[in-house]
Amino acid sequence: MYTFLCLLIQILTVVLSAYVMLDYKVTSRELLILIPGSQALAYPLYLLLGTASIFVVLPVIALFLWYHLRRLMVSILTPVIALILLVLSDYVLNLVSILLLDINFSQTQASIGWPAVLYSLGILCLSILLSFGIRRLIQLILQYKEFTKKYGGLFLLLSVTTLSIFYINIFNGEQQGFSEHNIQANSLLFLFYFVLLIAVFSVLIRVILKETALKSRQEHYEQLMEYTSTLESMYREMQQFRHDYINILMTMSEYIRANDMNRLQAYFENKIVPISRGMQSNNFKLGALQNVKLQELKGILSSKLIQAQELGIDTVIEVEEVIESTPMDSVDLCRCIGIILDNAIEEAVQCQEPAINVALIKRPQSVLIVVSNSCRPDTPLIYRMYERGFSTKGSNRGLGLSTLREVVSGSREATLDTECRDGRFIQVLSMEEVS
């Protein structure tokens, strides 16, 4: 019975430590599925394999995390770190009990009965405290996907190596009877490896933060250059219109002075009307961009919408209130808007009446970006569009919308709603502050 309870507490320790590091609000239903299931698998194996049975439980926890997070590297890495914390807590607590109470809980005589259960609860508390201590580092992994792409494999290798060293020493300690000298040596060794692991992790995080900041500044600069180029283009158009306006008035004044109404009417229909139509579909419809004060967002919006206008798409943007910031990371936001507008342009240009409408809506705790474009009657089902590899443009092209889904799902502040009705494809990107 006591062995059963101690093993149950150890599994609970690993699970809760993993969820604390991920800052994930686990439900009682999830715990009722994961804990008894892991215990049912671990207890018979513990009677056969001893402490090695925990390695069978780890994949179960990792699979459960992956089901909720859809982040393979993080789902594997977090339980490994949680188990490292459990082992470290075990040896540190045992070392303290030896030094202060002269009790060695790793020896058989002290590892039975309620004292062992209380000792396991002490390990749980210490592991949870350590998990809170390194949660910030794990959160940085979740926030910066570049970390898992570039260094996730390296850090997983270091973590697995550290855990392997821990258990090799544990198995050796079992053969030696877990003497006090062995406990002291292993405690210092495990503490050293853990500190070294955290130090390497911190260095990698700092490298990623610097690379991300540099990339963000570069993208900000490029977007600003695009916006500057757009302003110059609009200025040239205004200058050209001013010149044309003067010429138009001079020509019309001559027709009026000569009382030549027939030629005046022909001139009006052939020259003035086309110009007025052009004004309805040119950059004058982008004036609302002045309310967007976030330069990166303004740059990507202006460049994509002007690209749409150049393709003959009727483009309108509405921004009623000043947008100075958004809850979502600006780099991820620009990636999302770029993908959404690229797909809107590609679809709208194939319609008989191509049109794109964009609206930025500011609310007290959130910002909404709505993109609506005309679409064909045979537009594929929405769920198929977001499948990786799916494309209406040929093979090896369908990565945009699946990437969009991954970026949004990786952001705690953002949600994406998609709807297709009445010949319009509508996407709503909602960004809400997370307390």
Helices and strands as residue ranges (DSSP letters): H 2-22, H 28-49, G 50-53, H 54-69, H 72-101, G 108-110, H 114-143, H 145-150, H 152-176, H 180-257, H 261-267, I 268-272, H 273-280, G 283-291, H 295-310, E 314-319, H 330-348, E 355-362, E 366-374, H 382-385, H 400-409, E 414-421, E 424-432
